Amino acid sequence: MEVIVASDSDEMANRAADIVQAFLVSTHSPALGLATGASVQPLYRELVRRHREESLSFAAARAFLLDEYVGLDPDHPQLYRNVVRTELGGQVDLRPVHLFSPDVCSAELEEECARYDRMISRARIGLQILGIGRNGHLAFNEPGSAFDSRTRVVRLTATTRADNARFFDTPDEVPRRAVTQGLGTIMGAGHLMVMASGAAKATAVVSVLRGPVTEALPASILRTHPRVTLVLDPRAVNPVVESHEAGMRIPTR
């Protein structure tokens, strides 16, 4: 695992964008896994800037959403497919038909989860962008999720719903269920890039870096993947790593 501690949020976005850009030009048909949330928003803004000002192209890419809410109207602005279209897909040359997400309106939702999981496996995602929850969740894999779990419907914890309430008008509007790629599905990607910003993430980050590998902390599974890059802003740095100068790379093994 490689850890990059950026000096500020702008450098964090730049360092992460460098990784995405290098991946996009590394293959003729890149399969990119996309996340949503506050930690990745600066990255998407930087990628849009590079597309507009430096001709970074997504034309050959296929993009796959990590998770999606269940129960929102198809045109709801917080449906993750719509969020990604607004923040990235609709502002670059990514073909709309190459942005994939689970059909959460399907009458056979379990079958749809299995279909989407097969699609992810066939796509062989080369770079998966991830955030991390303050309780250590990855995507919507909450504490206790099995390390070999696949794409499925999950019930969101009170902690996760409270964290996501800032994106809705009232806390009651936050969905209680979601479809998420499982931990086993996520681990199939070639390279995992995890972004974490804010002091609320520091405890989870240090637990990933130094704690035990346990299903009680889903993100600890990252320690078992052959290629992980953790990109942090200064506020997400715990005292275990804050003695390192900002901008340095910290090997964890």
C-alpha positions, 0 to 999 in steps of 0.5 A, spaced: 500 500 500 502 506 498 499 513 502 500 520 499 499 525 504 498 531 500 499 538 502 492 541 501 486 539 497 488 542 491 494 537 491 490 531 493 486 532 487 492 533 482 495 527 485 489 523 484 488 526 477 495 524 475 493 517 477 487 517 473 490 520 467 496 515 467 491 510 467 486 513 461 492 513 456 495 506 458 490 502 455 486 502 448 479 501 452 480 503 459 475 500 464 474 506 470 470 505 477 467 511 479 465 513 486 461 519 489 462 523 495 465 529 498 472 526 497 472 525 490 469 532 488 475 535 487 478 530 483 472 530 478 473 538 478 480 537 476 479 532 471 474 536 467 479 542 467 484 537 464 479 535 459 477 542 457 484 545 458 489 540 456 485 535 452 484 529 457 480 524 453 475 519 456 472 517 449 475 510 449 473 509 457 467 505 460 465 507 467 462 503 472 458 506 478 460 503 485 453 503 488 447 506 488 441 508 492 434 505 492 428 508 492 429 515 489 426 518 483 430 516 476 431 524 476 433 525 483 439 530 483 442 525 488 441 519 485 448 517 484 448 516 476 445 523 476 451 526 480 456 523 476 453 525 470 453 532 473 460 532 476 464 528 471 460 525 465 456 530 462 462 535 462 467 530 459 467 526 452 465 520 456 459 517 452 453 516 455 452 509 453 459 507 456 456 510 463 454 504 467 450 503 473 445 498 476 438 499 475 435 500 481 428 501 479 428 493 476 422 489 479 427 483 480 432 487 484 436 481 486 437 479 479 439 485 477 445 485 482 447 479 479 447 481 472 451 488 474 456 484 478 457 479 472 458 486 468 463 488 473 467 482 473 467 481 465 469 489 464 476 487 468 476 494 472 483 497 471 482 503 476 477 503 481 476 510 485 474 509 492 472 513 498 472 511 505 466 512 511 468 514 518 466 507 520 470 504 515 465 502 510 467 501 502 462 503 497 456 501 502 459 495 505 458 497 512 461 494 518 460 486 518 460 485 511 463 479 508 470 480 505 467 475 499 461 479 498 458 480 491 453 486 489 447 486 493 442 490 496 444 493 503 440 496 508 444 503 510 446 504 517 444 510 521 451 513 521 452 512 514 445 516 513 447 521 518 453 522 514 449 523 507 444 527 510 447 533 508 446 532 501 438 532 502 433 537 504 432 533 510 435 527 514 428 523 512 429 523 505 436 519 505 434 512 502 435 506 507 437 501 502 442 501 496 445 497 491 453 496 492 458 492 489 461 487 494 468 487 497 469 481 493 467 485 487 471 491 489 477 487 490 477 484 483 479 491 480 487 492 478 488 498 482 484 501 488 485 508 489 482 511 495 481 518 497 479 521 504 479 528 506 476 531 513 478 529 520 472 525 521 476 520 517 482 520 520 480 514 525 478 510 519 484 511 515 489 509 521 485 503 522 486 501 515 494 503 515 495 500 522 489 496 525 487 488 524 484 486 518 477 484 520 470 484 517 468 489 523 472 494 519 471 493 511 476 498 509 481 493 512 481 489 506 485 494 502 491 491 506 490 484 502 490 487 495 496 487 491 496 495 489 492 500 493 494 508 493 491 512 499 490 519 497 489 523 503 488 531 505 492 533 511 485 533 515 485 526 514 492 524 517 492 521 524 498 522 529 501 515 526 502 518 520 502 526 521 509 526 523 511 525 515 511 532 511 506 533 507 506 531 500 511 525 502 509 518 500 509 513 506 510 505 505 505 501 509 509 495 508 
